[in-house]
Amino acid sequence: MQTIFTALIALALALPGAACAQAGWIDREGNRLPQTESMRTVQEFSGRLLITADGDWQEKWDTPAEHTPTFTAAEEVSSGGTLTMLTFLANPKVGADGMTDVACDFLMLRPDGTASTGAKDLPCFKVKLEGSPAHTYLTTTNLQFVAEPGDPPGRWTLRVTLKDRLRGVEVPLSASFVLK
């Protein structure tokens, strides 16, 4: 298994419209979405973890603000395939200097539950926030999984913890996929 942490060249950009209310994630019609392992809110700080096979995810994200990008969620991958784990957040606390301070912990678990790779306290959203905190932002650190022939088949699990250091809040997220 090859794992690559990528730091995005461009700072995270806001999706148009508020996809997150202070009480949690909402859909385009303004209806609250239920909390899940991959999408939750803790004390008004929201996180979402999405696994995608979209090779063009960066192009989709880098569209003008009036276009909402659509990503296809992936639930499985075959040997030689690549998945990207995208971590989104909304409503980070903004300091008096206009800066956010969000760190991420990543842990990838093999099907037998052992750790494949991990990292702690990676700065993943330490930016001067230009837009509304309630917009959806893509973190600046994401994980790429390349399925290699010797990787064990079965359900792989990614755990991400978003840590808003200014607010003192952590949002644990989890998503999985099956390696065939």
C-alpha positions, -999 to 999 in steps of 0.1 A, spaced: 0 0 0 14 33 -10 1 63 10 7 99 1 -1 129 21 -7 158 -2 -5 195 7 -26 214 -16 -9 243 -34 -39 266 -33 -54 274 0 -88 259 6 -115 277 -12 -151 281 0 -180 263 -16 -208 287 -26 -236 290 -1 -236 278 35 -234 240 36 -231 241 73 -253 259 98 -240 264 133 -260 234 144 -246 210 118 -245 201 81 -275 210 59 -285 201 24 -292 226 -4 -328 230 8 -317 239 43 -327 206 59 -304 193 87 -285 162 77 -281 134 103 -247 129 120 -228 99 106 -193 85 112 -180 105 82 -200 137 87 -205 153 121 -206 184 142 -192 190 177 -199 224 194 -206 241 161 -174 228 144 -182 205 115 -162 179 96 -168 156 67 -146 128 53 -151 117 17 -133 89 -1 -134 93 -39 -118 77 -69 -123 109 -89 -89 115 -105 -101 150 -113 -111 160 -78 -87 189 -77 -101 203 -109 -136 199 -96 -127 218 -64 -109 246 -82 -141 257 -101 -155 292 -97 -174 299 -65 -207 299 -82 -203 262 -92 -207 236 -65 -184 207 -71 -197 172 -70 -175 143 -59 -184 106 -64 -180 86 -32 -160 54 -36 -167 23 -16 -142 -1 -32 -110 -2 -51 -91 -29 -70 -53 -35 -71 -37 -7 -90 -65 17 -82 -62 50 -64 -85 66 -39 -82 101 -24 -95 109 10 -108 145 11 -115 162 45 -138 191 46 -147 214 75 -170 243 83 -173 269 111 -137 269 124 -131 294 151 -114 325 138 -89 343 160 -86 381 165 -59 381 138 -84 365 113 -65 332 114 -78 297 119 -58 269 136 -70 234 127 -48 203 129 -56 168 117 -47 133 129 -48 105 103 -49 68 109 -53 42 82 -62 7 94 -58 -25 74 -86 -51 73 -71 -69 103 -72 -37 124 -35 -30 124 -22 5 116 -9 9 80 1 46 83 -7 76 104 2 111 114 -6 134 143 -11 171 146 -7 180 109 -16 216 102 -45 212 79 -63 245 80 -42 273 93 -52 302 71 -64 338 72 -100 332 65 -114 354 38 -150 341 36 -176 332 61 -166 305 86 -200 288 78 -189 280 43 -174 245 35 -137 244 32 -113 217 20 -84 211 44 -49 216 30 -38 180 38 -55 150 22 -45 113 19 -41 93 -12 -43 55 -12 -27 35 -40 -38 -2 -39 -7 -24 -46 -8 -61 -55 5 -72 -20 -21 -53 0 -45 -74 20 -81 -75 6 -109 -65 28 -123 -34 45 -98 -6 51 -107 22 75 -95 58 76 -99 77 109 -94 115 108 -97 138 138 -101 174 131 -89 196 160 -99 232 161 -72 245 185 -88 279 190 -121 264 200 -106 235 219 -129 210 200 -121 177 182 -143 161 155 -136 124 150 -145 111 115 -143 76 100 -148 62 65 -139 29 49 -136 12 16 -132 -24 4 -100 -35 -14 -109 -63 -38 
